[in-house]
Amino acid sequence: MSQLSGANAMADETAELSERVALSNKHALEVLIGSQQIVLEEILFASNEALDRARTETHLLAEFVSKLASVHSVRGIQAMVQECGQHQIDFIRRDCDRLFKHGQRLIDASLNLAGQRWRS
């Protein structure tokens, strides 16, 4: 009879260990898939940002050349440089704000991915 209870205890222990291993594998797979998703989103974001930045810089350059062609005096050049400089500063500010918000979103996604492991 003692052999039977020992076998039952060993079977329960094996089942518990198997369950913990399966849960551990599930968590590892979730982290792997979540990490892959974050990396793919980052690649997409970087390509969109590069395209958007090139488009905006091209627009600013075209605006600068157009204004430069229409200037006929030194005062006009000063006003044009000041106005174009302000446009460039506004662009840089918006770009930095957008990158900051993206960084915050990336941190939140990473923390969410890490937090899922501890909640389960």
RAKAFEN-V966417 format. One record per run of one state. SS is the DSSP state (H for helix, E for strand, L for the rest). FROM is the first residue (numbers start at 1). LEN is the number of residues. If there is no record, write none. Layout:
ss: <SS | SS>
from: <FROM | FROM>
len: <LEN | LEN>
This chain:
ss: <L | H | L | H | L>
from: <1 | 2 | 71 | 74 | 120>
len: <1 | 69 | 3 | 46 | 1>
